[in-house]
Amino acid sequence: MKKLNSSELTKAIRHSLIIFIVSFFFLIGTLILIYIGYQEYHHAQDKAIGMNELTGDINKLEGRNAYIDIAMSPFLFASYKQDGKESDNKFYLVMDKDNFLYVVYMSSKDYQKLNKKNERITGVTEKITTDIKELAIKAYNKELGEEYLTIENFDEFVGPIMLNTTYIIDNSELYYIGSIVCFCMFIVFMFHFVSTYFKNRKVLKKYSKEDLEKIGMQIYGMGHNPYQKMKLYLTKDYVVDLSQGLTILKYDEIIWAYPYEYRYNGLLVNKNVKIVDTENQAYDIANTRYIKKDKEKVIDEVIEKLKRKNKNITIGYSDEMKKSLKSKKKPRKKKNIKEEDKNSSLE
């Protein structure tokens, strides 16, 4: 990209680079939060307590991260139905290496990942409901061939709590949500960078190195700029606006100028000057969101100065002007039809 002598124009180009750097930091933040979330999840698993170590009041046993080192393939004994279809999460009986029996609520996906034995499963402890106890007793006794488990001795042999492996209590979700927010910000800033960069590049291509030096000198020679907060420079020969990327136009290229309002749900959000050049391209300049007072007066001043620089500029919005410019738009070039194609189509 061409270098500019004017510090203000250079700032416009640097601004797009700053946007890129900010977007890069958001991307780094996304990766860091994903990594921390991953570490947090595995840290919670590492701190889990063995199910055979949990004793005491049942109310204190619920909602704890726990694990089981299983020594046998889980035995399926119950599942729910949702909308007429069998749920992916099911209830299993498992035995650990110390021959303790447990109820486990686990997804089919996690079950398929398990080896036949010596596999650790981690989850959260929950109270076993009476209906699950009854189903477990029925399935176990049927498999064993005798009435071994009963409601009375269930808590003694199996325990009052089960292990739900479909989740674990940790803070990883907060980090993952944060990473999603950071990634969305990365997309927003990167989109802004790409659009600003290519807009600036297109504008700079339009002018020679000598022209850009001339524009830079005119900005430098302005001294006090009353529209500094709006990032607008009305030099001797050019309109230069840096509020939304880089806009440079000669006064004699402008054919139409009028005040323009941006409204959201009826509320005035922003007001600026819309200008149209000889190629029927529209630009927004004099962005008043950067100033707090006398916005109307500033807009009128800018339009008046444009008029003084080019007396042929049409001032004020009108449907007639819009229709006139629309009719002057150059039609798209159509592909030439070869002579043999014409003849063949006529035949």
WOSULUR-V152001 format. One line per field, one symbol per residue. burial: b if it has 16 or more other ideal C-beta (glycine too) atoms within 10 Angstrom, else e. A space follows every 10 residues. Layout:
burial: ???
This chain:
burial: eeebebebbe ebbebbeebb ebbeebbebb eebbebbeeb beebeeebee beebeeeeee beebbbbbbb beebbebbbe eeeeeeeebb bbbbbbeeeb bbbbbbeeeb beebeeeeee bbbbbbebee ebbebbbebb eeeeeeeebe eeebeeebbe bbbbbeebeb ebeebbebbe ebbebbeebb ebbeebbeeb eebbeebeee bbbbbbebbe eeeeeebeeb bbbbbeebbb bbbbbbbbbb bebbbbbbbb eeeeeeeeee bbbbbbbeee eebbbbbbee eeeebeebbe ebbeebbebe eebbeeeeee eeeeeeeeee eeeeeeeeee eeeeeee
